[in-house]
């Protein structure tokens, strides 16, 4: 059990809309369970693990860690503002791939791991493996995959129109 006596709910954030939606759902689950919320931001040095295998230089590693901490604080501020999530909060910055970082943070059978299950095209699936799929296959606790917001689809459609310089009829957004 968490420090507050309820369930420990773990959510990963990257700052994306999908991760913020998952973070809100995780906070709702933690409030309902009278538990605590662990928010995880995973980071790796530029170039990945290979770049620092020979012995990382401490100054850049510290700077990259501070940047990751700033990203986490920005995501929390974007999601909750000054009010906070309304439950005990444990922010974690973890040097690992996102899937591994989440599994390290949600390491108890009674934890709940909440991940965003964003819409992914063929190219995106080929280039970036799904963190949600990785977690579902390997977690020792229940995993809640939060679907993308319908607003995300509307924003993607607008973005595609802008890229292809097609005119936008705002009446289509009201559907």
N, CA, C and O of each residue as an XYZ file, in Angstrom:
700
protein
N       0.835     -1.185      0.000
C       0.000      0.000      0.000
C       0.872      1.239      0.000
O       2.025      1.199      0.429
N       0.310      2.350     -0.488
C       1.035      3.609     -0.516
C       1.165      4.215      0.863
O       0.607      3.712      1.838
N       1.914      5.308      0.927
C       2.159      5.973      2.199
C       0.868      6.489      2.825
O       0.772      6.593      4.048
N      -0.124      6.812      2.000
C      -1.386      7.332      2.512
C      -2.369      6.227      2.858
O      -3.486      6.512      3.291
N      -1.976      4.964      2.674
C      -2.842      3.855      3.045
C      -3.647      3.286      1.902
O      -4.181      2.184      2.026
N      -3.756      4.005      0.778
C      -4.517      3.519     -0.366
C      -3.603      2.962     -1.436
O      -2.409      2.761     -1.218
N      -4.173      2.723     -2.569
C      -3.442      2.157     -3.702
C      -2.441      3.170     -4.260
O      -2.686      4.376     -4.236
N      -1.337      2.676     -4.749
C      -0.341      3.509     -5.412
C      -0.640      3.475     -6.900
O      -0.677      2.401     -7.501
N      -0.854      4.638     -7.500
C      -1.155      4.755     -8.927
C       0.046      5.402     -9.604
O       0.510      6.464     -9.190
N       0.539      4.749    -10.648
C       1.739      5.205    -11.351
C       1.346      5.643    -12.751
O       0.623      4.937    -13.455
N       1.830      6.816    -13.150
C       1.565      7.315    -14.502
C       2.849      7.867    -15.085
O       3.632      8.517    -14.393
N       3.056      7.602    -16.360
C       4.194      8.172    -17.059
C       3.770      9.423    -17.798
O       2.656      9.507    -18.315
N       4.676     10.403    -17.843
C       4.392     11.626    -18.585
C       5.547     11.936    -19.513
O       6.706     11.630    -19.232
N       5.195     12.550    -20.620
C       6.199     13.036    -21.558
C       5.902     14.490    -21.918
O       6.740     15.176    -22.504
N       4.715     14.949    -21.567
C       4.279     16.281    -21.957
C       3.310     16.246    -23.122
O       2.702     17.267    -23.444
N       3.148     15.091    -23.765
C       2.217     14.981    -24.883
C       0.775     15.047    -24.369
O       0.518     14.847    -23.182
N      -0.154     15.329    -25.274
C      -1.567     15.372    -24.878
C      -2.027     14.020    -24.346
O      -2.788     13.963    -23.380
N      -1.575     12.933    -24.964
C      -1.947     11.596    -24.499
C      -1.443     11.317    -23.103
O      -2.154     10.721    -22.293
N      -0.218     11.741    -22.809
C       0.317     11.488    -21.470
C      -0.386     12.359    -20.428
O      -0.559     11.938    -19.284
N      -0.787     13.557    -20.811
C      -1.516     14.422    -19.870
C      -2.918     13.863    -19.594
O      -3.414     13.956    -18.471
N      -3.553     13.283    -20.616
C      -4.855     12.642    -20.407
C      -4.709     11.451    -19.465
O      -5.540     11.249    -18.580
N      -3.643     10.659    -19.659
C      -3.389      9.523    -18.770
C      -3.090     10.003    -17.352
O      -3.500      9.365    -16.382
N      -2.387     11.107    -17.229
C      -2.063     11.663    -15.912
C      -3.331     12.094    -15.172
O      -3.465     11.845    -13.974
N      -4.255     12.738    -15.880
C      -5.531     13.119    -15.248
C      -6.311     11.890    -14.804
O      -6.886     11.877    -13.715
N      -6.332     10.860    -15.641
C      -7.042      9.630    -15.277
C      -6.383      8.965    -14.069
O      -7.071      8.447    -13.189
N      -5.047      8.981    -14.027
C      -4.317      8.401    -12.895
C      -4.639      9.157    -11.607
O      -4.806      8.547    -10.551
N      -4.725     10.479    -11.694
C      -5.074     11.267    -10.504
C      -6.489     10.936    -10.043
O      -6.743     10.837     -8.843
N      -7.414     10.762    -10.990
C      -8.786     10.368    -10.639
C      -8.793      9.009     -9.936
O      -9.488      8.825     -8.937
N      -8.016      8.061    -10.466
C      -7.944      6.721     -9.862
C      -7.336      6.785     -8.460
O      -7.803      6.096     -7.552
N      -6.312      7.596     -8.281
C      -5.680      7.730     -6.964
C      -6.648      8.359     -5.957
O      -6.711      7.939     -4.802
N      -7.402      9.370     -6.405
C      -8.387      9.996     -5.506
C      -9.459      8.986     -5.112
O      -9.835      8.904     -3.943
N      -9.950      8.223     -6.075
C     -11.001      7.236     -5.800
C     -10.511      6.158     -4.837
O     -11.287      5.651     -4.027
N      -9.232      5.807     -4.921
C      -8.677      4.754     -4.060
C      -8.067      5.310     -2.776
O      -7.517      4.569     -1.961
N      -8.176      6.628     -2.612
C      -7.523      7.301     -1.477
C      -6.043      6.905     -1.395
O      -5.507      6.611     -0.327
N      -5.417      6.913     -2.565
C      -4.030      6.493     -2.666
C      -3.105      7.635     -2.990
O      -3.427      8.806     -2.790
N      -1.956      7.269     -3.491
C      -0.960      8.266     -3.873
C      -0.653      8.131     -5.357
O      -0.869      7.079     -5.960
N      -0.153      9.201     -5.924
C       0.142      9.268     -7.343
C       1.653      9.373     -7.540
O       2.291     10.298     -7.038
N       2.214      8.419     -8.273
C       3.631      8.475     -8.662
C       3.654      8.870    -10.128
O       3.076      8.185    -10.973
N       4.320      9.973    -10.428
C       4.410     10.458    -11.804
C       5.851     10.282    -12.265
O       6.785     10.783    -11.640
N       6.013      9.558    -13.372
C       7.334      9.172    -13.848
C       7.634      9.828    -15.193
O       6.831      9.765    -16.123
N       8.799     10.454    -15.277
C       9.302     10.923    -16.556
C      10.622     10.195    -16.804
O      11.574     10.340    -16.037
N      10.669      9.418    -17.873
C      11.878      8.678    -18.240
C      12.723      9.551    -19.150
O      12.205     10.328    -19.951
N      14.028      9.409    -19.012
C      14.921     10.148    -19.897
C      16.160      9.316    -20.195
O      16.553      8.441    -19.423
N      16.751      9.616    -21.326
C      18.001      9.002    -21.735
C      18.891     10.101    -22.294
O      18.391     11.086    -22.837
N      20.202      9.944    -22.167
C      21.086     10.968    -22.743
C      20.950     10.987    -24.258
O      20.620      9.967    -24.862
N      21.201     12.138    -24.879
C      21.169     12.189    -26.342
C      22.101     11.121    -26.912
O      23.233     10.969    -26.454
N      21.630     10.403    -27.887
C      22.411      9.312    -28.459
C      22.132      7.984    -27.786
O      22.647      6.950    -28.213
N      21.317      8.000    -26.733
C      20.949      6.770    -26.037
C      22.046      6.257    -25.133
O      22.981      6.982    -24.791
N      21.922      5.015    -24.756
C      22.827      4.385    -23.804
C      24.255      4.286    -24.340
O      25.213      4.375    -23.572
N      24.396      4.105    -25.628
C      25.715      3.934    -26.229
C      26.578      5.175    -26.016
O      27.794      5.069    -25.860
N      25.948      6.351    -26.010
C      26.701      7.598    -25.904
C      27.449      7.729    -24.586
O      28.453      8.439    -24.534
N      27.006      7.077    -23.526
C      27.687      7.251    -22.234
C      28.208      5.949    -21.632
O      28.495      5.901    -20.436
N      28.335      4.894    -22.437
C      28.827      3.611    -21.917
C      30.259      3.680    -21.430
O      30.597      3.028    -20.442
N      31.101      4.438    -22.082
C      32.506      4.510    -21.709
C      32.735      5.318    -20.453
O      33.885      5.503    -20.054
N      31.715      5.794    -19.830
C      31.844      6.621    -18.642
C      31.320      8.007    -18.942
O      32.001      8.805    -19.587
N      30.136      8.297    -18.487
C      29.526      9.581    -18.819
C      30.254     10.729    -18.127
O      30.737     10.597    -17.002
N      30.317     11.821    -18.810
C      30.863     13.037    -18.213
C      29.802     13.577    -17.258
O      28.662     13.789    -17.672
N      30.146     13.803    -15.995
C      29.132     14.189    -14.997
C      28.392     15.485    -15.323
O      27.196     15.590    -15.047
N      29.074     16.474    -15.903
C      28.412     17.761    -16.152
C      27.254     17.635    -17.140
O      26.157     18.105    -16.839
N      27.454     17.017    -18.312
C      26.304     16.886    -19.221
C      25.197     16.014    -18.632
O      24.017     16.319    -18.803
N      25.563     14.937    -17.945
C      24.539     14.066    -17.353
C      23.685     14.847    -16.361
O      22.464     14.695    -16.340
N      24.314     15.674    -15.543
C      23.575     16.491    -14.564
C      22.672     17.494    -15.283
O      21.538     17.726    -14.863
N      23.171     18.081    -16.357
C      22.361     19.043    -17.120
C      21.162     18.349    -17.758
O      20.055     18.888    -17.738
N      21.371     17.149    -18.328
C      20.264     16.421    -18.951
C      19.239     16.015    -17.903
O      18.036     16.051    -18.163
N      19.704     15.631    -16.726
C      18.784     15.272    -15.642
C      17.955     16.487    -15.219
O      16.751     16.365    -14.996
N      18.590     17.652    -15.107
C      17.858     18.882    -14.754
C      16.815     19.210    -15.823
O      15.705     19.634    -15.501
N      17.173     19.015    -17.095
C      16.197     19.263    -18.168
C      15.005     18.312    -18.041
O      13.861     18.715    -18.250
N      15.271     17.065    -17.701
C      14.179     16.100    -17.505
C      13.318     16.522    -16.320
O      12.091     16.441    -16.392
N      13.937     16.970    -15.236
C      13.174     17.434    -14.072
C      12.310     18.636    -14.441
O      11.161     18.732    -14.010
N      12.859     19.548    -15.236
C      12.080     20.710    -15.684
C      10.895     20.279    -16.539
O       9.801     20.828    -16.409
N      11.110     19.294    -17.417
C       9.993     18.775    -18.242
C       8.900     18.180    -17.378
O       7.714     18.367    -17.649
N       9.301     17.457    -16.328
C       8.315     16.854    -15.427
C       7.527     17.941    -14.700
O       6.302     17.864    -14.616
N       8.214     18.941    -14.181
C       7.515     20.027    -13.482
C       6.585     20.787    -14.423
O       5.488     21.182    -14.028
N       7.017     20.992    -15.656
C       6.165     21.670    -16.644
C       4.923     20.834    -16.941
O       3.822     21.376    -17.035
N       5.088     19.518    -17.090
C       3.935     18.645    -17.361
C       2.964     18.662    -16.196
O       1.752     18.710    -16.405
N       3.476     18.624    -14.961
C       2.599     18.666    -13.785
C       1.872     20.004    -13.699
O       0.686     20.049    -13.372
N       2.578     21.087    -13.992
C       1.948     22.409    -13.955
C       0.894     22.528    -15.054
O      -0.175     23.096    -14.829
N       1.187     21.998    -16.234
C       0.215     22.024    -17.335
C      -1.030     21.224    -16.972
O      -2.151     21.645    -17.258
N      -0.831     20.073    -16.343
C      -1.954     19.199    -16.014
C      -2.789     19.728    -14.858
O      -4.018     19.693    -14.915
N      -2.136     20.216    -13.811
C      -2.866     20.521    -12.575
C      -2.772     21.972    -12.111
O      -3.555     22.384    -11.255
N      -1.852     22.749    -12.642
C      -1.678     24.123    -12.191
C      -1.248     24.156    -10.730
O      -0.666     23.199    -10.220
N      -1.539     25.260    -10.072
C      -1.149     25.427     -8.670
C      -1.953     24.537     -7.729
O      -1.502     24.250     -6.620
N      -3.129     24.098     -8.151
C      -4.001     23.306     -7.277
C      -3.430     21.916     -6.990
O      -3.712     21.337     -5.941
N      -2.640     21.383     -7.903
C      -2.098     20.036     -7.730
C      -3.148     18.977     -8.013
O      -4.296     19.304     -8.315
N      -2.764     17.706     -7.919
C      -3.675     16.621     -8.279
C      -4.704     16.279     -7.207
O      -5.647     15.541     -7.491
N      -4.559     16.784     -5.998
C      -5.532     16.492     -4.935
C      -5.247     15.198     -4.195
O      -6.083     14.736     -3.418
N      -4.084     14.606     -4.422
C      -3.640     13.392     -3.722
C      -2.142     13.542     -3.451
O      -1.477     14.370     -4.073
N      -1.616     12.743     -2.523
C      -0.160     12.781     -2.329
C       0.551     12.457     -3.643
O       0.169     11.532     -4.360
N       1.581     13.228     -3.941
C       2.263     13.140     -5.223
C       3.740     12.836     -5.021
O       4.407     13.461     -4.196
N       4.246     11.866     -5.786
C       5.669     11.549     -5.793
C       6.168     11.656     -7.231
O       5.962     10.736     -8.023
N       6.825     12.770     -7.580
C       7.385     12.888     -8.933
C       8.717     12.154     -9.017
O       9.549     12.262     -8.116
N       8.919     11.402    -10.107
C      10.151     10.634    -10.305
C      10.725     10.913    -11.685
O      10.010     10.888    -12.687
N      12.013     11.178    -11.724
C      12.735     11.296    -12.984
C      13.683     10.102    -13.026
O      14.534      9.946    -12.151
N      13.531      9.253    -14.056
C      14.250      7.984    -14.101
C      15.080      7.891    -15.379
O      14.575      8.121    -16.478
N      16.358      7.551    -15.219
C      17.237      7.334    -16.359
C      16.996      5.929    -16.885
O      17.557      4.959    -16.375
N      16.153      5.826    -17.913
C      15.782      4.533    -18.513
C      14.867      4.810    -19.696
O      14.446      5.944    -19.922
N      14.569      3.761    -20.443
C      13.556      3.895    -21.490
C      12.196      4.033    -20.800
O      12.053      3.608    -19.653
N      11.201      4.612    -21.463
C       9.908      4.826    -20.805
C       9.287      3.550    -20.236
O       8.832      3.553    -19.092
N       9.257      2.479    -20.995
C       8.643      1.237    -20.509
C       9.341      0.697    -19.276
O       8.687      0.333    -18.299
N      10.653      0.644    -19.311
C      11.414      0.137    -18.164
C      11.236      1.039    -16.950
O      11.104      0.546    -15.830
N      11.231      2.347    -17.154
C      11.052      3.282    -16.038
C       9.694      3.085    -15.369
O       9.592      3.100    -14.142
N       8.660      2.900    -16.176
C       7.320      2.700    -15.614
C       7.229      1.394    -14.838
O       6.614      1.345    -13.772
N       7.838      0.337    -15.366
C       7.796     -0.946    -14.669
C       8.611     -0.915    -13.371
O       8.267     -1.597    -12.406
N       9.684     -0.130    -13.348
C      10.447      0.017    -12.097
C       9.619      0.762    -11.051
O       9.690      0.448     -9.863
N       8.836      1.745    -11.491
C       8.039      2.544    -10.558
C       6.787      1.804    -10.097
O       6.334      2.002     -8.970
N       6.226      0.959    -10.950
C       5.021      0.183    -10.614
C       5.448     -1.257    -10.383
O       5.167     -2.139    -11.195
N       6.125     -1.483     -9.275
C       6.744     -2.788     -9.031
C       6.025     -3.646     -7.997
O       6.548     -4.681     -7.583
N       4.844     -3.233     -7.578
C       4.073     -4.013     -6.602
C       2.800     -4.545     -7.261
O       2.210     -3.872     -8.106
N       2.378     -5.743     -6.878
C       1.162     -6.307     -7.491
C      -0.097     -5.476     -7.245
O      -1.036     -5.543     -8.037
N      -0.136     -4.690     -6.157
C      -1.334     -3.892     -5.888
C      -1.252     -2.477     -6.469
O      -2.156     -1.674     -6.240
N      -0.189     -2.153     -7.213
C      -0.112     -0.868     -7.902
C      -1.088     -0.862     -9.075
O      -1.569     -1.911     -9.502
N      -1.371      0.325     -9.583
C      -2.104      0.481    -10.836
C      -1.242      1.344    -11.739
O      -0.878      2.459    -11.367
N      -0.916      0.847    -12.906
C      -0.114      1.578    -13.876
C      -1.052      2.147    -14.933
O      -1.811      1.407    -15.559
N      -0.999      3.458    -15.129
C      -1.863      4.134    -16.100
C      -0.988      4.686    -17.222
O      -0.073      5.473    -16.980
N      -1.279      4.264    -18.448
C      -0.496      4.704    -19.604
C      -1.425      5.222    -20.690
O      -2.576      4.799    -20.793
N      -0.919      6.130    -21.488
C      -1.665      6.607    -22.648
C      -1.538      5.602    -23.775
O      -0.453      5.079    -24.029
N      -2.633      5.335    -24.442
C      -2.636      4.415    -25.586
C      -2.973      5.221    -26.825
O      -4.037      5.053    -27.421
N      -2.060      6.094    -27.203
C      -2.296      7.013    -28.312
C      -2.522      6.304    -29.625
O      -2.107      5.160    -29.810
N      -3.186      6.994    -30.538
C      -3.391      6.437    -31.872
C      -2.043      6.408    -32.572
O      -1.266      7.360    -32.489
N      -1.777      5.318    -33.254
C      -0.460      5.149    -33.859
C      -0.624      4.583    -35.256
O      -1.285      3.564    -35.456
N      -0.024      5.248    -36.206
C      -0.029      4.751    -37.573
C       1.063      3.709    -37.769
O       1.851      3.446    -36.860
N       1.106      3.122    -38.946
C       2.087      2.068    -39.236
C       3.520      2.573    -39.089
O       4.363      1.895    -38.502
N       3.792      3.752    -39.617
C       5.150      4.286    -39.564
C       5.574      4.524    -38.115
O       6.683      4.163    -37.720
N       4.704      5.122    -37.344
C       5.030      5.411    -35.942
C       5.271      4.121    -35.161
O       6.186      4.062    -34.340
N       4.465      3.088    -35.404
C       4.666      1.806    -34.724
C       5.999      1.181    -35.098
O       6.652      0.556    -34.263
N       6.408      1.349    -36.356
C       7.666      0.758    -36.817
C       8.876      1.470    -36.221
O       9.881      0.833    -35.907
N       8.783      2.780    -36.065
C       9.924      3.562    -35.593
C       9.993      3.619    -34.068
O      11.071      3.476    -33.490
N       8.854      3.826    -33.417
C       8.816      3.945    -31.957
C       7.935      2.845    -31.381
O       6.728      2.835    -31.622
N       8.508      1.935    -30.635
C       7.687      0.870    -30.043
C       6.670      1.449    -29.058
O       6.897      2.506    -28.468
N       5.577      0.763    -28.891
C       4.507      1.206    -28.011
C       4.865      0.960    -26.549
O       5.094     -0.176    -26.133
N       4.906      2.032    -25.788
C       5.165      1.921    -24.350
C       4.008      1.188    -23.682
O       4.229      0.361    -22.798
N       2.785      1.481    -24.092
C       1.618      0.826    -23.494
C       1.681     -0.683    -23.722
O       1.446     -1.459    -22.795
N       1.992     -1.096    -24.929
C       2.071     -2.524    -25.241
C       3.191     -3.188    -24.435
O       3.019     -4.296    -23.928
N       4.321     -2.521    -24.319
C       5.451     -3.037    -23.533
C       5.021     -3.252    -22.079
O       5.310     -4.292    -21.487
N       4.333     -2.266    -21.515
C       3.911     -2.349    -20.112
C       2.850     -3.426    -19.892
O       2.915     -4.168    -18.912
N       1.887     -3.515    -20.787
C       0.838     -4.527    -20.650
C       1.442     -5.931    -20.679
O       0.994     -6.813    -19.946
N       2.442     -6.141    -21.509
C       3.044     -7.464    -21.644
C       3.934     -7.848    -20.458
O       4.139     -9.034    -20.202
N       4.465     -6.853    -19.730
C       5.477     -7.163    -18.724
C       5.138     -6.743    -17.297
O       5.858     -7.129    -16.376
N       4.095     -5.984    -17.076
C       3.800     -5.444    -15.738
C       3.367     -6.535    -14.771
O       2.742     -7.522    -15.162
N       3.711     -6.340    -13.498
C       3.295     -7.270    -12.446
C       2.000     -6.785    -11.786
O       1.506     -7.410    -10.848
N       1.456     -5.675    -12.279
C       0.249     -5.088    -11.699
C      -0.744     -4.789    -12.825
O      -0.396     -4.882    -14.002
N      -1.976     -4.431    -12.464
C      -2.935     -4.049    -13.508
C      -2.457     -2.805    -14.264
O      -1.834     -1.912    -13.689
N      -2.763     -2.768    -15.559
C      -2.395     -1.635    -16.416
C      -3.676     -1.080    -17.031
O      -4.463     -1.822    -17.619
N      -3.877      0.210    -16.893
C      -5.020      0.896    -17.490
C      -4.500      1.717    -18.660
O      -3.719      2.648    -18.467
N      -4.925      1.380    -19.870
C      -4.523      2.108    -21.071
C      -5.612      3.118    -21.410
O      -6.752      2.740    -21.680
N      -5.262      4.394    -21.397
C      -6.216      5.483    -21.625
C      -6.208      5.823    -23.112
O      -5.167      6.189    -23.657
N      -7.365      5.704    -23.775
C      -7.409      6.009    -25.214
C      -7.212      7.498    -25.463
O      -7.430      8.318    -24.571
N      -6.798      7.842    -26.675
C      -6.609      9.258    -26.990
C      -7.938     10.002    -26.993
O      -8.993      9.423    -27.255
N      -7.867     11.263    -26.705
C      -9.047     12.119    -26.707
C      -9.553     12.298    -28.140
O      -8.752     12.355    -29.072
N     -10.875     12.388    -28.326
C     -11.396     12.698    -29.665
C     -10.865     14.046    -30.172
O     -10.757     14.262    -31.379
N     -10.538     14.942    -29.249
C      -9.966     16.232    -29.632
C      -8.626     16.027    -30.337
O      -8.282     16.789    -31.241
N      -7.876     15.014    -29.937
C      -6.585     14.714    -30.570
C      -6.782     14.424    -32.050
O      -5.999     14.886    -32.881
N      -7.828     13.659    -32.392
C      -8.095     13.345    -33.792
C      -8.433     14.615    -34.581
O      -7.997     14.778    -35.721
N      -9.213     15.509    -33.967
C      -9.566     16.762    -34.638
C      -8.320     17.620    -34.851
O      -8.155     18.226    -35.910
N      -7.447     17.673    -33.851
C      -6.217     18.451    -33.994
C      -5.310     17.858    -35.062
O      -4.685     18.597    -35.823
N      -5.231     16.544    -35.126
C      -4.425     15.892    -36.158
C      -4.970     16.201    -37.548
O      -4.203     16.440    -38.481
N      -6.306     16.195    -37.687
C      -6.913     16.494    -38.983
C      -6.603     17.929    -39.408
O      -6.308     18.184    -40.575
N      -6.671     18.859    -38.464
C      -6.346     20.252    -38.769
C      -4.872     20.367    -39.162
O      -4.520     21.080    -40.102
N      -4.031     19.660    -38.436
C      -2.596     19.698    -38.750
C      -2.328     19.168    -40.157
O      -1.553     19.758    -40.909
N      -2.975     18.047    -40.514
C      -2.789     17.494    -41.862
C      -3.247     18.492    -42.918
O      -2.593     18.644    -43.950
N      -4.355     19.170    -42.672
C      -4.847     20.166    -43.631
C      -3.830     21.297    -43.780
O      -3.592     21.783    -44.885
N      -3.231     21.713    -42.659
C      -2.241     22.790    -42.728
C      -0.999     22.351    -43.488
O      -0.451     23.120    -44.278
N      -0.551     21.126    -43.258
C       0.634     20.616    -43.942
C       0.401     20.564    -45.442
O       1.274     20.932    -46.229
N      -0.773     20.109    -45.832
C      -1.086     19.990    -47.261
C      -1.706     21.263    -47.822
O      -2.095     21.301    -48.989
N      -1.800     22.305    -47.000
C      -2.340     23.619    -47.406
C      -3.750     23.510    -47.987
O      -4.093     24.170    -48.968
N      -4.550     22.659    -47.352
C      -5.942     22.510    -47.769
C      -6.794     23.465    -46.934
O      -6.498     23.688    -45.760
N      -7.844     24.030    -47.523
C      -8.705     24.943    -46.762
C      -9.451     24.192    -45.648
O      -9.769     23.010    -45.778
N      -9.711     24.896    -44.580
C     -10.403     24.311    -43.427
C     -11.798     24.906    -43.319
O     -11.967     26.126    -43.307
N     -12.782     24.044    -43.242
C     -14.155     24.468    -42.990
C     -14.401     24.197    -41.507
O     -14.471     23.038    -41.099
N     -14.532     25.248    -40.695
C     -14.656     25.086    -39.250
C     -15.926     24.340    -38.858
O     -16.016     23.841    -37.736
N     -16.894     24.253    -39.738
C     -18.119     23.487    -39.429
C     -17.795     22.013    -39.244
O     -18.521     21.307    -38.545
N     -16.696     21.529    -39.870
C     -16.307     20.133    -39.725
C     -15.867     19.834    -38.305
O     -15.996     18.696    -37.853
N     -15.350     20.823    -37.587
C     -14.887     20.604    -36.227
C     -16.031     20.459    -35.233
O     -15.847     19.911    -34.146
N     -17.213     20.947    -35.602
C     -18.359     20.906    -34.702
C     -19.026     19.529    -34.701
O     -19.873     19.264    -33.848
N     -18.663     18.653    -35.635
C     -19.293     17.321    -35.715
C     -18.968     16.466    -34.537
O     -19.422     15.324    -34.459
